[in-house]
Amino acid sequence: MKNTGLSAGMMLAFAAYASFSISDAYSKLLADQIDPFEVAFFGGVFGLLLIPVIRGKNESYRDLFVVRNPTMWVVRAFSTFAATAASVEAFMLLPMPEAFSLIFLMPLFVTILSVVLLREKVSTLGWLSVIVGFIGVLIVLRPGLRALQFGHLCALIAAAASALGVIAYRLSGRDTPRLSMFSSSLCGPLLGNGALMVAHASWPQGGTVWMFLFGYGFLAALGQLLMMIAATRATASAIALPQYSQMLWAVAFSFYVFHEPLDGWTFVGIAVITASGLFKWAYPRLIGRMVPLRRQAAAQPL
């Protein structure tokens, strides 16, 4: 039963990251058609449609307005606002693999913040994994050989803001209602992006633009829902592993949808980033299986 739950959790995580990736592709399709802040705002609007599905059996809609830790609620709202606004801008300006490679720096920021703010201890393997991942990002971007743009800064901000949101969730406590958690993730994009889009807002024109906006917002919220369910079926490390499938989605979208050229070094960097995550996940499990075998072999008489 345990293996079945783990498998179900990982499958849900794969589905969640697929939803996130397709959502990001929709935001990229809206480049030069609508203001990035307006895209992020409507993403929050369409995310409201999933509130009835997210509501737990014992939760009331009033829990949307329950704020047990105001400071962390505000931090979650702000971090989600910054992450959505910056990621939309990044995907509009950059090839998807480049944007994802920088956004994948989030584990590095989470590791640093967890040490500084949560006083957590990080193993040597954990530091090695994020350092190798950072090297992979440098291979993809090759700063000094290629010009860095505003989109790269936006992707970096998205990674840092997402990491801050993760820390805020940890500091919020497990007794926080699920709807309260979700409301902070919606209020940030709605209020923050709503305020910033006012100066450049225009009513979206055409059914295609509305379809892309709906696809961006609904699939982003669906991804959040699938991740919440996955977290109840498998461990955090198990549902984090499928995140690297986003690189496959990024390459596929870049090549087949956006017709963006990808050089060999980009694939090398992607491979290094993915390998760093796979090694961090697989190494402890490999050691865990080998130790009992070594003990069993040592116990056998010669």
CORCORGI-V859911 format. One record per backbone hydrogen bond with DSSP energy under -0.5 kcal/mol. CO is the residue of the C=O (numbers start at 1). NH is the residue of the N-H. Records with the same first field share a line. If there is no record, write none. Layout:
CO = NH / NH
This chain:
1 = 5
2 = 6
3 = 7
4 = 8
5 = 9
6 = 10
7 = 11
8 = 12
9 = 13
10 = 14
11 = 15
12 = 16
13 = 17
14 = 18
15 = 19
16 = 20
17 = 21
18 = 22
19 = 23
20 = 24
21 = 25
22 = 26
23 = 27
24 = 28
25 = 29
26 = 30
27 = 30
28 = 31
30 = 33 / 34
35 = 39
36 = 40
37 = 41
38 = 42
39 = 43
40 = 44
41 = 45
42 = 46
43 = 47
44 = 48
45 = 48
46 = 49
47 = 50
48 = 51
50 = 54
51 = 55
56 = 59
60 = 63
61 = 64
62 = 65
63 = 66
65 = 67
66 = 68
69 = 73
70 = 74
71 = 75
72 = 76
73 = 77
74 = 78
75 = 79
76 = 80
77 = 81
78 = 82
79 = 83
80 = 84
81 = 85
82 = 86
83 = 87
84 = 88
85 = 89
86 = 90
87 = 91
88 = 92
89 = 93
90 = 94
95 = 98 / 99
96 = 100
97 = 101
98 = 102
99 = 103
100 = 104
102 = 105
103 = 106
104 = 107
105 = 108 / 109
106 = 110
107 = 111
108 = 112
109 = 113
110 = 114
111 = 115
112 = 116
113 = 117 / 118
114 = 118 / 120
123 = 127
124 = 128
125 = 129
126 = 130
127 = 131
128 = 132
129 = 133
130 = 134
131 = 135
132 = 136
133 = 137
134 = 138
135 = 139
136 = 140
137 = 141
138 = 142
142 = 145 / 146
146 = 144
149 = 152 / 153
150 = 154
151 = 155
152 = 156
153 = 157
154 = 158
155 = 159
156 = 160
157 = 161
158 = 162
159 = 163
160 = 164
161 = 165
162 = 166
163 = 167
164 = 168
165 = 169
166 = 170
167 = 171
168 = 172
169 = 172 / 173
173 = 176
177 = 181
178 = 182
179 = 183
180 = 184
181 = 185
182 = 186
183 = 187
184 = 188
185 = 189
186 = 190
187 = 191 / 192
188 = 192 / 193
189 = 193 / 194
190 = 194
191 = 195
192 = 196
193 = 197
194 = 198
195 = 198
197 = 200 / 201
206 = 210
207 = 211
208 = 212
209 = 213
210 = 214
211 = 215
212 = 216
213 = 217
214 = 218
215 = 219
216 = 220
217 = 221
218 = 222
219 = 223
220 = 224
221 = 225
222 = 226
223 = 227
224 = 228
225 = 229
226 = 230
227 = 231
228 = 232
229 = 232 / 233
230 = 233 / 234
235 = 239
236 = 240
237 = 241
238 = 242
240 = 243
241 = 244
242 = 245
243 = 246
244 = 247 / 248
245 = 249
246 = 250
247 = 251
248 = 252
249 = 253
250 = 254
251 = 255
252 = 256 / 257
253 = 257 / 258
254 = 260
263 = 266 / 267
264 = 268
265 = 269
266 = 270
267 = 271
268 = 272
269 = 273
270 = 274
271 = 275
272 = 276
273 = 277
274 = 278
275 = 279
276 = 280
277 = 281
278 = 282
279 = 283
280 = 284
281 = 285
282 = 286
283 = 287
284 = 288
285 = 289
286 = 290
287 = 291
288 = 292
289 = 293
290 = 294
291 = 295
292 = 296
293 = 297
294 = 298
295 = 299
296 = 300
